[in-house]
């Protein structure tokens, strides 16, 4: 594990313990960012799949909720493998600091075309709250405020808030290399309508919610 990972993990762990989230200006570094941006751009149309909501038997497409497309990361492509290795190092480092019991991770590219969005939601499936930490990593050079596509994080600390009307705490422009890490069950969030093609990678660190002796798989 590199010193850079250890230093960054200290910062992330402190922020998660105190605030539940952190915004990093340059994630794992420009070299990984550039390689992943090129990888996202070279994916063919057939390699992207329509994103849905829910899981396994409850999975469905719901264009009124989200309209992005995705491509799952694996170790077969070098740029993806380098990032997945970095994520694994971060998982181990955060477990050592926060004792979260993070078991594994799952990651996918997401592409939003002009007009696409993802309505307010929480990253935990009903009855299956095995997603513990969410990481969103942005790959958009020269992104301007007018381009839209912001990630909005909402606060659930105020128990008087009506569901769906929680106060906004952060509006994050999806600019190149930026990374947002937050507790998956704590923060409702949404992606506002984008005005131009927008790339990101979503990752979830998961705990093992095994049932009847079977390991809970990622996909």
N, C-alpha and C positions, 0 to 999 in steps of 0.2 A: 504494500500500500504506500502510495507516495505521500511526501510531506504536504503537497498541495491538497490532496484529498483530506488529510487529517486536519489541516487548518480550516478548510472549507466546512468540513463536518462539524467542527467546534462551533462555527458561526451559525450553521443551520440548526444544530441541536439547541443552542441557546434561544434562538428565535422561536422555534417550535414550542419549547417549554414555556416561554413567556407570552407569546402572541398567537401561536398556532399556525403561523405562516411566515414566509420570507420571500422577498423579491430580489433575485441576484441579477446584476447587470450583464454578466458574461458567463454564466453557467460553467461548462467544462472547458471553455477556451475556444478561440477562433478557429483553430485547425479542425477540430471536430465539427464545429458549426458549419464551416465551409463545405466539408466533405458530405455532411448530411443534407445540406441545401442542394448540392449537385445531385445527390442520390434521389431526393424527392422529385427534382425536376426531370430526371431521366426515366422515372417510372412510366410505363405505358398506361394508356387508359384502361386496359384490361386488368392491370395489376391493382387498380383501386376498386374497392367495393363500397357499396352504399352503407353508411353507418346506421345502426339501429339503436333501440333502447331495450333494456331488460337483458335477461341471460337465459341460455339454454332453452327450455320449453317456453319461457316467457318472452323470448327475444322477438322483436317485431320492428318493422320499418315505420317511422312516424315522421313524415316530412314536415308536419306542422310543428314538430318539436326540434328536430335537427335535420340539416340538409347537407352536411359535409360528407366526404368519402374518406376511407381509411385504407392503410396498408400495414400489416403487422410486421414488426421487426424480427429478424432472426440472425444467427451467426454466419450465414452463408455469404453475406456481402460484407466486405471489409469495413466500410464506413459504419454500417449498422453494428457489426461486431465490436468495434472500438467503443462505441457509445454504450452498448450493453455491458461491456467490461467495466467501464467507468461507473455505470449504475450499480453494478454488483459490488464494487469497492465501496461506494457510498452506502449501500444497504448494510454492509458489514460494519462500517464506521458508525452509522447511526444506531445500530443495535447495541454497540458497545457503550454508547453514551446515554441512550434513552431506554434501553431494555424493552424495545417495542415488540420483540418477537417476530420481526419481519421475516417471512418465510421464502418468498420469491417475488418476482415482478413480471409485469406484462406491459408491452409498449407498442404503440402504433403511430405511424405518420397520420396526420389529418390534413386534408386540403379543403379549403373553403373557396369556392368560386364567387365572383361578384353576386351579391344578393343572398348568400348563404348565412346561416346563423345556427345557434344552439340555445334554446330557451333555458330559463333558470331551472337548475336541478342540483341534486347532491350525488356525489360519487359513491353511493352504497346501494346495492340491490336490496329489495324488500326481503327481510328475513335472512339476508346473506351479507352481513357487514364485514366481509373479509378484506375489503380495500381500506387500508389504514392511512397511507400517505399518497397524495397526488402530486405529480411533477408535470408541469407544462413547460415546454422548451420551444422557443420561437426561432424561425429560420427565414426572416423577411428583411432583406436589405432595403435601405432607403424607404422605410415605412413612415408615413406622415399621419398627423392627426386626422386629416380629411379622408384617409383611407379606411377608417373605421376598424371593425373587427376587434374591439377592445375586449379583454376579459374583465368582467365585473365580479368582484367578490362581495358577498353580503354577510352581515354580522348576525349571529344567533344568540349573542349574549343576553340581549334584552328579551326576557321571556314574555313580555307583553306584546311583542311584535306579531302581527298576523302573518301566517305562512304565505309566502309569496310577496310580502311587503316588508321584508327585513331591510334595515338601513344599509346603504352602500358604504363599504369601508375602503375599497381600492378599485380604481379603473386602470387597467394595465394595457398600455399600447404594445402590440405584439412585435416589437422591433428585434432586429437580428441579434441572436445570442442570449436574449433575456430568458430567465428561468424563474418560474413561480413554483414554490413548494408549499403545500398546506395539508392540514389534517382532513382526510377525505369526508368524514361524517359531519364535520363542524361547520363548513362554509358552503351555503348555497352559492352557485355561480352561474354565469351565462356568457356566451359569446355574442356580442352585438353584430348586427349585419355588416358584412365586409363589402368594401367597394372595389377591391381588386384581389387577385389570387393570393391566398394566405396559407402558409405552411407552418405546421407545428408538429411536435411529438408529444403525445400524452403517455405518461407512465403511472402505474399504480404499484406501490409496494403492498404486498398482501400478507396477512397472517394465515395460518393453516386452520381452516374451519372444517376439519375432517368429520365425516359422519359414518358411523358403523364400520370404522376401521379402514375406510377408503380415503386416499389422499385427495384433497380438493385441488383439481387442476385449474390452470389459468384460463383456458379457452374451451 
